[in-house]
Amino acid sequence: MSLPPTARRVLAVIPARGGSKGVPAKNLAPVGGVPLVARAVRACRAARHVTDVVVSTDDPAIADVARRAGAEVVVRPAALSGDTASSEAAVLHALDAHEDTHGAPVDVVLLVQCTSPFLSAGDVDAVAAAVVGGRADTAVTVAPFHGFLWRDGEDGGDGRGAAAGAGAAGGHGVNHDKSVRPRRQDRPQDLLETGAAYAMDAAGFRAHRHRFFGRTEPVRTDPARVLEIDDPHDLARARALAPLLDAGEPGARPTAADLDAVVLDFDGTQTDDRVLIDSDGREFVAVHRGDGLGVAALRRSGLRLLILSTEQNPVVAARARKLRVPVLHGVDRKDLALKQWCEEQGIAPERVLYVGNDVNDLPCLALVGWPVAVASAHDAVRGAARAVTTLPGGDGAIREIAGWILGPSLDSLPR
């Protein structure tokens, strides 16, 4: 990247070790259908002040995902890959390696954590701006915090725990006197360090070797987006929140430039998941005309389409013929069938959008770059999706997705 002579070079470093005890392969865990390390890379690349993004890792799989997301990779030595290695040490190593590679000094260095899945580009920009603009030597993302903190054990003789009784086991207030409970508006505003993003003047960081030297500016972020993934419960919460918190983010909806193919589940996605059966055992389903128009527009746009279903049912084949879309049905392992189809078509899975609604779609959602759930999907599917429609299956969800992809051109394509 070439910069104007007066521009400042801002390097975002994302430490991402391969090992994790709390959540195995944590940095590759998908949230909203996107691996955590890729989410961090995207937030940094979308920030206006950031000129370069580096992922520091010891893991080849993380390195591959990071490169595909648009980051450079610095291979971390074994000495910096253990549980006791500090984030500062990884950032210093990546900073030196990046400058050696590019032959240009970095002015501001950022530490960005994969474990904060809802970090926004705006947050990254805000911490960078505090240092780039000269207001501070360091900056950190924080969120307003109004809780009363407690600590186990006696209060150390400062008198705050006396009411519990002499020698009694108990706890004491950390940010308050437990004998006085002021109203929220009468207390000083506490700020919680989110652990998501830090910015440091690069020269000062090298000299001090820690992230909070000099003047530190707390940069406020939205408390609703503050979540650090340390255990499987945190990961489950993040996946449940992703459809809500990702909806307004740049890149949360695919465009035609992001895709080569769209693959559609049938039952519960193109239908409302109900089946009518007559006295002869014949099955009937209802579909939405708007979905048919959306599929036709996608086909005319040049995207490759496929209907993929586990059901061996004449109605699936009949609908595919009506839509003039290839179909694979009666498939036991949809993910294996999808992978083989991608290979035959010469399509990279990360360039595929897959739409599903139930748990048998999860392996396919994990395979593609754009996993999408309809609004009526199972909670686990919504959590694994990168985007969720506002309409339920069988009620125009596919037409809605076509609108995401084609935008205003949807209605102008020849019929």
QUILINSUL-V901449 format. One record per residue. N is the residue number from 1. RES is the residue in one letter. NEAR is the number of other ideal C-beta (glycine too) atoms within 12 Angstrom. Layout:
BEGIN
n | res | near
N | RES | NEAR
N | RES | NEAR
END
This chain:
BEGIN
n | res | near
1 | M | 16
2 | S | 10
3 | L | 18
4 | P | 9
5 | P | 8
6 | T | 8
7 | A | 18
8 | R | 27
9 | R | 30
10 | V | 42
11 | L | 48
12 | A | 50
13 | V | 51
14 | I | 53
15 | P | 41
16 | A | 48
17 | R | 37
18 | G | 31
19 | G | 23
20 | S | 28
21 | K | 14
22 | G | 19
23 | V | 27
24 | P | 15
25 | A | 23
26 | K | 32
27 | N | 42
28 | L | 35
29 | A | 37
30 | P | 35
31 | V | 41
32 | G | 39
33 | G | 44
34 | V | 41
35 | P | 40
36 | L | 45
37 | V | 48
38 | A | 39
39 | R | 48
40 | A | 50
41 | V | 41
42 | R | 39
43 | A | 45
44 | C | 46
45 | R | 32
46 | A | 26
47 | A | 34
48 | R | 18
49 | H | 35
50 | V | 45
51 | T | 31
52 | D | 41
53 | V | 40
54 | V | 46
55 | V | 51
56 | S | 48
57 | T | 38
58 | D | 28
59 | D | 29
60 | P | 16
61 | A | 23
62 | I | 39
63 | A | 31
64 | D | 21
65 | V | 35
66 | A | 41
67 | R | 23
68 | R | 23
69 | A | 35
70 | G | 26
71 | A | 38
72 | E | 29
73 | V | 33
74 | V | 36
75 | V | 27
76 | R | 34
77 | P | 19
78 | A | 13
79 | A | 13
80 | L | 27
81 | S | 25
82 | G | 17
83 | D | 12
84 | T | 11
85 | A | 22
86 | S | 21
87 | S | 33
88 | E | 27
89 | A | 27
90 | A | 35
91 | V | 40
92 | L | 33
93 | H | 32
94 | A | 42
95 | L | 39
96 | D | 26
97 | A | 26
98 | H | 32
99 | E | 25
100 | D | 14
101 | T | 18
102 | H | 21
103 | G | 9
104 | A | 22
105 | P | 23
106 | V | 40
107 | D | 32
108 | V | 42
109 | V | 50
110 | L | 53
111 | L | 45
112 | V | 53
113 | Q | 44
114 | C | 52
115 | T | 36
116 | S | 37
117 | P | 45
118 | F | 45
119 | L | 48
120 | S | 36
121 | A | 33
122 | G | 29
123 | D | 42
124 | V | 44
125 | D | 33
126 | A | 37
127 | V | 47
128 | A | 47
129 | A | 27
130 | A | 35
131 | V | 41
132 | V | 35
133 | G | 22
134 | G | 16
135 | R | 21
136 | A | 28
137 | D | 30
138 | T | 34
139 | A | 43
140 | V | 36
141 | T | 44
142 | V | 29
143 | A | 30
144 | P | 22
145 | F | 23
146 | H | 20
147 | G | 17
148 | F | 20
149 | L | 17
150 | W | 18
151 | R | 18
152 | D | 13
153 | G | 15
154 | E | 20
155 | D | 25
156 | G | 12
157 | G | 11
158 | D | 14
159 | G | 15
160 | R | 23
161 | G | 27
162 | A | 19
163 | A | 17
164 | A | 20
165 | G | 10
166 | A | 11
167 | G | 9
168 | A | 14
169 | A | 13
170 | G | 20
171 | G | 20
172 | H | 28
173 | G | 26
174 | V | 21
175 | N | 21
176 | H | 25
177 | D | 19
178 | K | 24
179 | S | 16
180 | V | 13
181 | R | 12
182 | P | 16
183 | R | 9
184 | R | 15
185 | Q | 8
186 | D | 11
187 | R | 20
188 | P | 13
189 | Q | 16
190 | D | 20
191 | L | 23
192 | L | 24
193 | E | 27
194 | T | 35
195 | G | 28
196 | A | 44
197 | A | 50
198 | Y | 46
199 | A | 52
200 | M | 46
201 | D | 38
202 | A | 37
203 | A | 20
204 | G | 25
205 | F | 35
206 | R | 22
207 | A | 14
208 | H | 19
209 | R | 19
210 | H | 22
211 | R | 37
212 | F | 24
213 | F | 24
214 | G | 23
215 | R | 19
216 | T | 28
217 | E | 29
218 | P | 29
219 | V | 35
220 | R | 25
221 | T | 35
222 | D | 23
223 | P | 20
224 | A | 15
225 | R | 29
226 | V | 34
227 | L | 35
228 | E | 29
229 | I | 38
230 | D | 20
231 | D | 19
232 | P | 17
233 | H | 15
234 | D | 27
235 | L | 34
236 | A | 20
237 | R | 22
238 | A | 39
239 | R | 40
240 | A | 26
241 | L | 26
242 | A | 38
243 | P | 34
244 | L | 23
245 | L | 29
246 | D | 37
247 | A | 23
248 | G | 18
249 | E | 28
250 | P | 17
251 | G | 30
252 | A | 30
253 | R | 31
254 | P | 36
255 | T | 24
256 | A | 29
257 | A | 15
258 | D | 26
259 | L | 34
260 | D | 29
261 | A | 39
262 | V | 43
263 | V | 50
264 | L | 51
265 | D | 48
266 | F | 47
267 | D | 35
268 | G | 36
269 | T | 51
270 | Q | 48
271 | T | 36
272 | D | 26
273 | D | 26
274 | R | 18
275 | V | 21
276 | L | 14
277 | I | 13
278 | D | 9
279 | S | 6
280 | D | 7
281 | G | 11
282 | R | 14
283 | E | 20
284 | F | 18
285 | V | 28
286 | A | 20
287 | V | 36
288 | H | 27
289 | R | 18
290 | G | 24
291 | D | 39
292 | G | 26
293 | L | 25
294 | G | 38
295 | V | 41
296 | A | 27
297 | A | 34
298 | L | 39
299 | R | 30
300 | R | 23
301 | S | 27
302 | G | 18
303 | L | 35
304 | R | 25
305 | L | 39
306 | L | 39
307 | I | 46
308 | L | 46
309 | S | 40
310 | T | 29
311 | E | 32
312 | Q | 16
313 | N | 25
314 | P | 19
315 | V | 28
316 | V | 34
317 | A | 21
318 | A | 20
319 | R | 33
320 | A | 29
321 | R | 14
322 | K | 19
323 | L | 31
324 | R | 16
325 | V | 34
326 | P | 25
327 | V | 32
328 | L | 34
329 | H | 28
330 | G | 18
331 | V | 29
332 | D | 16
333 | R | 17
334 | K | 36
335 | D | 29
336 | L | 18
337 | A | 29
338 | L | 38
339 | K | 26
340 | Q | 19
341 | W | 30
342 | C | 29
343 | E | 15
344 | E | 15
345 | Q | 21
346 | G | 13
347 | I | 28
348 | A | 19
349 | P | 30
350 | E | 29
351 | R | 26
352 | V | 40
353 | L | 45
354 | Y | 49
355 | V | 55
356 | G | 52
357 | N | 43
358 | D | 32
359 | V | 23
360 | N | 27
361 | D | 41
362 | L | 30
363 | P | 29
364 | C | 45
365 | L | 45
366 | A | 32
367 | L | 35
368 | V | 43
369 | G | 35
370 | W | 40
371 | P | 47
372 | V | 49
373 | A | 46
374 | V | 44
375 | A | 30
376 | S | 30
377 | A | 37
378 | H | 27
379 | D | 22
380 | A | 24
381 | V | 40
382 | R | 36
383 | G | 34
384 | A | 41
385 | A | 47
386 | R | 44
387 | A | 42
388 | V | 42
389 | T | 37
390 | T | 22
391 | L | 30
392 | P | 27
393 | G | 41
394 | G | 34
395 | D | 28
396 | G | 29
397 | A | 41
398 | I | 49
399 | R | 34
400 | E | 31
401 | I | 48
402 | A | 42
403 | G | 28
404 | W | 36
405 | I | 37
406 | L | 33
407 | G | 19
408 | P | 13
409 | S | 19
410 | L | 27
411 | D | 18
412 | S | 12
413 | L | 22
414 | P | 10
415 | R | 11
END
